[in-house]
Amino acid sequence: MENVKSEELFERAKVSIPGGVNSPVRAFKDMNMAPPFIVSASGSKIYDEDGNEYIDYVGSYGPMILGHNIKLVGDKLKEQIDKSLSYGAPTRLEVDMAELIKEIVPSIEMIRMVNSGTEATMSAIRVARGYTGRNKIVKFAGNYHGHEDSLLVEAGSGALTQGVPSSSGVPKSVTKNTIVAEYNNMKSVKKIFLEYGDRIAAVIMEPVSGNMGVVPATQEFMDYVRKITKEYKSLLIIDEVMTGFRLALSCAQSLYKVEPDITCFGKIIGGGLPVGAYGGKREIMQCVSPVGPVYQAGTLSGNPLSMTAGLVTLRYLKDNPSVYAELERKGEKLQKGIEKAIEDFNIDATVNRVGSMMTLFFSKKKVMSYEDAKKCDTKMFAKYFKAMLNCGVYLPPAQFETFFISNSHSDKDIDKTIECARTALETVTS
Ligand SMILES: Cc1ncc(COP(=O)(O)O)c(C=O)c1O
């Protein structure tokens, strides 16, 4: 793998951009190398400045479920570009988007578009507080909901890798109403509700966490969280920024048969362009300005390009439900291939996967919580990551991230990835 031009660019970038990147995980901090600087991507492949081709399992951290440079999406975007980029006025595209999401996700009666997942969770929490008249929020250790101040407590992902579970610059007065519970631990939730129950506005959770690596909630845990939130008249906010339209057309909530009060979306609904959204019960969403007293706004919210790319992507998924069966088949094939290598070479590693989201943890024990994830051998992951990159497979550069499979990954891609994983696992652990 050549990396000269990327190295040069990274040196330049570090002079003008903090850490050389516009989002921390891209700096490859724990990998001890310059990140490849990307020039283009097509289908399942991504290409860097140094002329290397990789099979891409980052997929822009989730949005690219169809793969890169999809003609259907590009053609519609070109049509929209000819009609100008943004108006700051309502458009038919926004109505189409709201109606489509409502049709696909039954828990959504009204929805508001924003520009990122962070904005979606931040706004959902404000609405939950406004609606209930309560201040406290419960979140789970290792769940990441973006970089909103009050949620930057024991967050996963970038915050985890950087070793700063809570960020500096966030006053204690802001997080004093955030209570952290243990994921998949009903006792920890119960204890918090017994103490603070009538002051809790909402519980926010990732249904399948992708930000401490892939760690799914158990069905029992999900049912319990729904039950206790109802009992105490607190809202349940399900953060489907990553899982929404990825794990199933009607999102992870359909797999768990759970009806949240508010759902947050992002990533796939923008088809690769900046987006976020939050929606839920009509009575709750009618608290939002200009109908209700909870203020929330955005210059570029619902902008025509994001709506166009998102609509094409969602309509494709709706019209081609076999995509999900195929993602499951390819995910299972990749998982089995890697598990076989783990067994053959007797490695202390385990794979977690739900549909097209997957993580290889260097841990002997099954990973079910943030505590389990933190015990993984991250140094071994770094070695594995580099070996995979050298073999032409581009994985997320951290143990606590998710590999995403797209509709563009072919069986040939999966076979090659398994072959690389076998070699990588054998060499890095010997
Ligand atoms: C579950 C979840 N919520 C919220 C966010 C924040 O989204 P964004 O990065 O678009 O602000 C992310 C980002 O990865 C996420 O995975």
The ligand as an SDF file (V2000), in Angstrom:
LIG
                    3D

 16 16  0  0  0  0  0  0  0  0999 V2000
  -26.6080    6.4760   16.9650 C   0  0  0  0  0  0  0  0  0  0  0  0
  -26.0700    7.8130   16.5540 C   0  0  0  0  0  0  0  0  0  0  0  0
  -26.6970    8.9270   16.9520 N   0  0  0  0  0  0  0  0  0  0  0  0
  -26.2690   10.1450   16.6040 C   0  0  0  0  0  0  0  0  0  0  0  0
  -25.1370   10.3040   15.8280 C   0  0  0  0  0  0  0  0  0  0  0  0
  -24.6770   11.6700   15.4490 C   0  0  0  0  0  0  0  0  0  0  0  0
  -24.8990   11.9060   14.0910 O   0  0  0  0  0  0  0  0  0  0  0  0
  -24.0600   13.0310   13.3230 P   0  0  0  0  0  0  0  0  0  0  0  0
  -22.6600   12.5610   13.2530 O   0  0  0  0  0  0  0  0  0  0  0  0
  -24.7430   13.1180   11.9780 O   0  0  0  0  0  0  0  0  0  0  0  0
  -24.2120   14.2960   14.1070 O   0  0  0  0  0  0  0  0  0  0  0  0
  -24.4470    9.1740   15.3840 C   0  0  0  0  0  0  0  0  0  0  0  0
  -23.2450    9.2950   14.5530 C   0  0  0  0  0  0  0  0  0  0  0  0
  -22.5820    8.3800   14.2030 O   0  0  0  0  0  0  0  0  0  0  0  0
  -24.9280    7.8930   15.7600 C   0  0  0  0  0  0  0  0  0  0  0  0
  -24.3030    6.7750   15.3730 O   0  0  0  0  0  0  0  0  0  0  0  0
  1  2  1  0
  2  3  1  0
  2 15  2  0
  3  4  2  0
  4  5  1  0
  5  6  1  0
  5 12  2  0
  6  7  1  0
  7  8  1  0
  8  9  2  0
  8 10  1  0
  8 11  1  0
 12 13  1  0
 12 15  1  0
 13 14  2  0
 15 16  1  0
M  END
$$$$
